[in-house]
């Protein structure tokens, strides 16, 4: 006998069968209406966000690369930015700030390949497409080398 104030408990079901599960690499990490679907990759051990924070704390300005402190911050032209387009020497402009992201590449949860699409270029639009809520200055502050002119 039940009254109108009783709660119905749904039947207990077991875990979904394995055919309905999606691996981490295919799971959408976007919320509805928040932008395009993006994927994360498995990072190597020692390359988490916490490891990056520790590296920034320990290495500090050394992450900028071989920049004479008396010339800092650099005034970077588009031509200069284009010269830094390899995995070992990768500069990217975000919102007119230029970063040497070479040390960060292996720490990026989306993988190296997506970052290399912006190597030697202004990556602001791509960054905003996937990370409009992320504070790049906070993550890459130790990698800041100059400003676009």
C-alpha positions in Angstrom: 0.0 0.0 0.0 1.4 3.4 -0.9 0.3 6.9 -0.3 0.9 10.0 -2.4 3.9 11.1 -0.3 5.9 7.9 -1.0 9.0 8.1 -3.2 9.5 5.5 -5.8 12.9 4.0 -6.0 14.1 3.2 -9.5 15.2 -0.3 -10.1 18.9 -1.0 -9.6 20.7 -1.6 -12.8 24.2 -2.9 -13.3 27.0 -1.0 -15.1 26.4 -0.3 -18.8 27.7 -2.9 -21.1 31.2 -2.2 -22.5 29.9 -1.4 -26.0 28.2 1.7 -24.7 31.3 3.1 -22.9 33.5 5.6 -24.6 37.3 5.7 -24.0 38.7 8.9 -22.5 40.2 9.9 -25.8 36.7 10.0 -27.5 34.7 11.6 -24.7 33.4 15.1 -25.3 34.8 17.4 -22.8 32.7 20.4 -23.9 29.5 21.4 -22.2 26.5 21.9 -24.5 26.8 25.2 -26.3 30.3 25.8 -25.0 32.1 25.4 -28.3 33.6 22.6 -30.3 34.3 19.1 -29.1 37.9 18.7 -27.9 39.9 15.7 -26.9 42.5 15.1 -24.3 45.5 12.7 -24.6 47.3 10.7 -22.1 50.3 12.6 -20.8 53.6 11.1 -20.0 54.3 10.5 -16.3 55.6 13.7 -14.7 53.7 16.0 -17.1 50.6 16.9 -15.2 49.3 20.4 -14.5 50.9 20.2 -11.0 54.2 19.1 -12.5 54.1 22.1 -14.8 53.4 24.4 -11.8 56.4 22.9 -10.0 58.6 23.3 -13.1 57.6 27.0 -13.4 58.4 27.5 -9.8 61.8 25.9 -10.0 63.0 27.1 -13.4 61.3 30.5 -13.5 62.7 32.8 -16.2 64.9 30.0 -17.6 61.7 28.8 -19.5 61.9 31.8 -21.7 64.9 30.5 -23.6 68.1 32.3 -24.4 66.9 35.9 -24.1 69.2 38.5 -22.8 67.5 40.0 -19.8 68.6 43.5 -20.9 66.4 43.1 -24.0 63.3 41.8 -22.1 60.5 42.1 -23.0 61.2 41.6 -26.7 59.3 43.6 -29.3 58.5 40.7 -31.7 57.6 41.3 -35.3 55.6 38.9 -37.4 58.7 37.9 -39.3 60.6 37.1 -36.0 57.7 35.1 -34.7 57.6 33.0 -38.0 61.3 31.9 -37.3 60.3 30.1 -34.1 58.2 27.3 -35.6 59.8 24.1 -34.5 59.2 21.8 -31.6 62.6 22.8 -30.0 62.0 26.5 -30.7 58.2 27.2 -30.6 56.9 30.7 -30.1 53.2 31.5 -30.2 51.4 34.9 -29.9 48.3 35.0 -27.7 46.5 38.3 -27.4 49.5 40.2 -28.7 51.8 38.5 -26.0 54.5 36.2 -27.3 55.4 33.0 -25.4 58.1 30.4 -25.9 55.9 27.4 -25.4 58.6 24.8 -26.2 58.9 23.8 -22.5 55.1 23.5 -22.2 54.4 21.3 -25.3 54.6 18.0 -23.4 52.4 19.3 -20.6 49.5 20.3 -22.8 46.5 18.0 -22.2 45.4 18.3 -25.8 48.8 17.1 -27.1 51.7 18.7 -29.0 50.1 18.5 -32.5 47.4 21.0 -31.8 49.9 23.5 -30.3 52.2 23.0 -33.3 49.5 24.3 -35.6 50.2 27.7 -34.0 54.0 27.4 -34.0 55.5 30.7 -35.2 52.0 32.3 -35.5 49.3 34.1 -33.7 47.3 31.4 -32.0 44.7 33.7 -30.4 41.7 32.5 -32.5 42.5 28.8 -32.0 43.1 29.4 -28.3 39.8 31.2 -27.9 37.9 28.5 -29.8 38.9 25.8 -27.4 39.9 27.6 -24.2 37.9 30.9 -23.9 37.7 30.4 -20.1 41.4 29.7 -19.6 43.9 32.3 -18.4 46.9 31.7 -20.7 48.9 34.4 -18.8 48.7 32.4 -15.6 49.7 29.1 -17.3 52.5 30.5 -19.5 53.7 33.5 -17.4 57.2 32.0 -17.1 57.4 31.5 -20.9 56.5 35.1 -21.8 59.2 36.6 -24.1 57.6 39.8 -25.4 54.9 41.6 -27.3 53.8 41.7 -30.9 54.6 44.9 -32.7 
